[in-house]
């Protein structure tokens, strides 16, 4: 396989478990935050990760940039395995894999100026002289829609949207190939969300970036993503091209999620068949065998409670994990 055929990012059977032992005589148990998921990301592509809170989206993102050590599986970046290497070796990959965090205030050090925040990665990796770094900071601020005089200000002097632009500038400092966007618009006003998403798209076209875009807003994910991965309790339920997923959802969970997206047109909203999920959400701590969605699925079968479904193809580039399609 040539280098051009190798995906920018390839995730194989990724697992991330958290220990939940409490008490002296209690047995150690494990919360299966991310449980055996696989996907790929090509250069210049945006993959959206969606699902309810607690489904493992952010944990997946943190694992990809190695802020969490993974429990199992493999992560390949440009064909090189980075999921199980030591931190010292991982340092050479960090400039090319960056992250934009959810909260644009707590992710910025309140005691540092914008210049210090944006330039910190450059000083850590020592890629430029001080003069070159100062110029780079001004260029980055201009690139994200801020002015050079903002460099000497502190985070509390900015609005939420401006703070997120600072976070984006910091993520761009080392010329990354991949940026993991962990719900970068969820803490912002609706009017500002569109501005940030448009900025991310413009930067992607200009710099050839690839994104993992994690969000709750399904309509916004459709707008920015090339492909979408639907997660539920640490598992991938469905993955497909954005338009195909929205126009032809296959998994019962995906259908329920999309039915909850409000329509701008009142007449269409009235005609929409909203799917109300019943049943209880199972615990991700030492989960029982079977499909994670079985307790809430209106089409549950006996096999769903005994065996975990694997992703199968239901169309070109469209996969779903459901026994309805066996």
HELIX and SHEET records of a PDB file:
HELIX    1   1 UNK A    3  UNK A    5  5                                   3    
HELIX    2   2 UNK A   57  UNK A   64  1                                   8    
HELIX    3   3 UNK A   87  UNK A   94  1                                   8    
HELIX    4   4 UNK A  114  UNK A  125  1                                  12    
HELIX    5   5 UNK A  130  UNK A  143  1                                  14    
HELIX    6   6 UNK A  148  UNK A  152  5                                   5    
HELIX    7   7 UNK A  155  UNK A  157  5                                   3    
HELIX    8   8 UNK A  160  UNK A  172  1                                  13    
HELIX    9   9 UNK A  190  UNK A  207  1                                  18    
HELIX   10  10 UNK A  218  UNK A  224  1                                   7    
HELIX   11  11 UNK A  242  UNK A  247  1                                   6    
HELIX   12  12 UNK A  252  UNK A  259  1                                   8    
HELIX   13  13 UNK A  266  UNK A  271  1                                   6    
HELIX   14  14 UNK A  302  UNK A  305  5                                   4    
HELIX   15  15 UNK A  323  UNK A  325  5                                   3    
SHEET    1   A 4 UNK A  30  UNK A  41  0                                        
SHEET    2   A 4 UNK A   9  UNK A  19 -1                                        
SHEET    3   A 4 UNK A  72  UNK A  77 -1                                        
SHEET    4   A 4 UNK A  80  UNK A  81 -1                                        
SHEET    1   B 8 UNK A  97  UNK A 100  0                                        
SHEET    2   B 8 UNK A 178  UNK A 182  1                                        
SHEET    3   B 8 UNK A 210  UNK A 214  1                                        
SHEET    4   B 8 UNK A  46  UNK A  50  1                                        
SHEET    5   B 8 UNK A 227  UNK A 232  1                                        
SHEET    6   B 8 UNK A 235  UNK A 241 -1                                        
SHEET    7   B 8 UNK A 318  UNK A 320 -1                                        
SHEET    8   B 8 UNK A 312  UNK A 315 -1                                        
END                                                                             
